Amino acid sequence: MSTDPYRSLLKHLAACHDSADIEVLFSALLTDKEQREIANRIRIFDLLEHNITQREISEKLGVGIATVSRGAKVMQSHDVSDLLATHRQDS
């Protein structure tokens, strides 16, 4: 039987008991650049929620305008409010 690796990852993440376990896993799975890109996606969501323009976000984070536009598009179709609440708690 073939197992979907992405579903296996989600199941593993759901079973993690603390952020240290997830950090170890992400360090094994993602390059430093990929980890920064994920963090920037969260920053983009946060700045968009604060009505910062896409151009200003692009300049502030040093990412392309297309990256910011993708983040804005994601926010139109996905509820990221819980993620942002956690991000703001940690800030």
C-alpha positions in Angstrom: 0.0 0.0 0.0 1.3 3.5 -0.9 1.3 6.1 1.9 0.9 9.8 1.2 4.1 11.4 2.7 2.3 14.7 3.2 -0.5 13.1 5.2 2.2 11.2 7.2 3.9 14.6 7.9 0.6 16.1 9.1 -0.1 13.2 11.3 3.4 13.4 12.8 3.1 17.2 13.4 -0.3 16.6 15.1 1.4 14.1 17.4 4.2 16.5 18.4 4.0 17.5 22.0 5.9 20.8 21.9 7.5 23.3 19.6 11.0 21.9 20.1 9.9 18.6 18.5 8.5 20.5 15.5 11.7 22.7 15.3 13.8 19.6 15.1 11.6 18.1 12.4 11.6 21.4 10.4 15.4 21.6 10.6 15.6 18.2 9.1 13.1 18.8 6.4 13.6 22.4 5.4 16.6 24.4 4.4 17.3 27.7 6.3 16.0 29.5 3.2 12.8 27.5 3.2 12.3 28.2 7.0 12.8 32.0 6.4 10.3 31.8 3.5 7.6 30.3 5.8 8.3 32.9 8.5 8.1 35.6 5.8 4.7 34.3 4.7 3.4 34.7 8.3 4.9 38.2 8.4 3.2 39.0 5.1 -0.2 37.9 6.5 0.3 40.0 9.6 1.3 43.1 7.7 -1.6 42.7 5.3 -3.9 42.4 8.3 -2.5 45.8 9.4 -3.4 47.3 6.0 0.2 47.8 5.0 0.4 48.1 1.2 1.9 45.2 -0.8 4.7 47.4 -2.1 5.6 48.5 1.4 5.6 44.9 2.6 7.8 43.9 -0.3 10.3 46.6 0.5 10.2 46.0 4.3 10.8 42.2 4.0 13.0 42.3 1.0 10.8 39.9 -1.0 9.3 40.3 -4.4 5.9 41.8 -5.0 4.7 38.5 -6.4 5.5 36.8 -3.1 3.4 39.3 -1.3 0.6 39.0 -3.9 0.6 35.2 -3.3 0.2 35.8 0.4 -2.7 38.1 -0.2 -4.4 35.6 -2.4 -4.0 32.9 0.2 -5.6 35.1 2.8 -8.7 35.5 0.5 -9.3 31.8 0.5 -8.0 30.6 3.9 -8.6 31.7 7.4 -5.3 32.5 9.0 -6.6 34.2 12.1 -5.6 31.5 14.5 -2.1 31.5 13.1 -1.9 35.3 13.4 -3.2 35.2 16.9 -0.4 32.8 17.9 2.2 34.9 16.0 1.1 38.1 17.8 1.3 36.4 21.2 4.9 35.4 20.5 5.9 38.9 19.3 
